[in-house]
Amino acid sequence: MARVAIVTDSNAYLSPRLAQRLNVHVLPHTIHLPQGTFKEGVDLTPADYNRLIKEAKGDFMPRAVGPSQDSFGELYGRLLKQTDQILSLHVSSHLSGTVENARAARRSYLGRCTIEVLDSFSTTIGLGYLVQTAAVAAAAGRSLEDCVRLVRGLMPHIYLFFLTKHLPYLERDGRISPAQSFLGSMLGIMPLLQIEDGDIIPLEKVRTAQQGVDKLFDYVSEFGRLQKAAVLQNGFAKEQQALLERLELTYPGHPFTLLSCNPSLAVHLGPEAIGVVVLEAVS
């Protein structure tokens, strides 16, 4: 019996080399910008996205569209020639229609292939951690049920915290009211956010980037042990370094991955944001 095939979307932030090494099949999100339409991870890197956003004119706000039902159907059909077990693990359904499209495509293969579509209730590196865990288990010959069990066991231990400057993005997605967006922008207020149950939840507000970094550090330092952690930012390079230095003192010897926010996350947070993704150590 062929091993379990692992499918995800580009929001998981796997490099092409890592995806190939882990034998993970990645479908890209489509990113709509004033300059055109791009495929995340194919012809649009985080650096490309940040440059195009800076060059954009007017009040246009970018948006991301997840892989289509047809894209999933085509990929599942190709994988069916290699295996009859597929784990399809994707960005939170609160942030994208990707899971819905994957489940719709799965219906065409009922009775021919076992396809488990999982909503990660996470995003970016948090999703990536889950995908990597599933891929390693699949490569070791673990069953589909085992892979699903491992992923579900890790989901409650992934935490994501962010600070963002651009309130209209949160207003557009219905996470704050127009009045909150207007007043917050006028007063220079920046919200601290958490990904909770797959959705972006405002936690509290700060007036300066330094206060935001202090709060992000406080959130992370509550964890006794970390299994993995990453710091993501666009437009907060100085604050990222300050946060990293404090985290390295608190968790000596623990590596922290430094990344830019990937486009399919940045469309929700705005062009300037900083955050921490933590996979808590599981006993």
C-alpha positions, 0 to 999 in steps of 0.5 A, a space after each residue: 500500500 502506498 503511503 499517505 499523500 499530504 496536500 496543503 495550500 501555499 498559506 503553510 509557507 513551505 519553501 519549494 525545497 522543503 515541500 519537495 523534500 517532505 513530498 508535500 503537494 502544495 496548491 497556491 492561493 491567488 493574490 489580487 493586487 492593483 498590478 495584477 493577479 499572482 500565484 503565491 509561492 509561484 510568481 509572488 514571494 513575500 518580498 515581491 508582495 511587499 514591493 508591489 504594495 508599496 508601489 500601489 496607488 490609491 486605497 486598493 486593498 489586496 485580497 487572497 482567493 484559495 485554490 479552486 475546487 477544480 484545482 483540488 479535483 485535478 490534484 486528487 485525481 493525479 494522486 489517486 494513481 499513486 495512493 488511496 489515502 490523502 490527508 488534505 490540511 489547510 488554512 483556517 476556514 475563517 480566513 479562506 474558502 480553501 477547506 470548503 473547496 477541498 471538501 467539495 472536490 473530495 465528493 467526486 472521489 467517494 468510494 474510490 479514495 479516502 480523502 481526509 480534509 482537515 481545517 487547521 484552524 491556523 495560518 502561516 507557519 502554524 499551518 506549516 508546523 502541522 503539515 510538516 508533522 503529518 508529512 514526517 509521519 506519512 514518510 515513516 509509513 504511519 496510517 492516515 488515521 495516525 497522521 490525523 490523530 497527530 495533527 489534531 493533537 498538536 492543534 491546541 498547542 499552536 498559538 499566534 499573536 500579532 500587532 498591526 497598524 492598518 485598521 481598515 483591513 480588520 474593518 473590511 473583514 468585519 473584525 472591528 466596526 467602521 467607528 473603531 477603525 476610524 477612531 483608532 486610525 485617528 488616534 494612532 491605536 494599534 490592535 494586538 490580535 490572536 488567532 483563536 479557534 481559527 479566527 482573528 480576535 482583537 485582544 487589546 490596544 497599544 499606542 506605540 510599537 514598543 508597547 506592542 513588542 512588550 505585549 508580544 513578549 509577555 504573551 510568549 514568555 508565558 509558555 514554559 517550553 517551546 517546541 518551535 517558534 517563529 517571528 514574522 514581520 512586515 515593516 517592523 524590522 527594528 522591533 523584530 530584532 528587539 523582540 528576538 533579543 528578548 526571546 533569546 534571553 528567555 529561551 536560551 539556545 532555542 532557535 527562532 525562525 525570522 520571516 516576512 508575513 506571507 501574502 495570504 496572511 498579509 491581506 488580512 493584517 495589512 502591510 505593516 504587522 509583526 507577530 509570533 507563532 508558537 508551537 508549545 512543547 507537548 509533554 
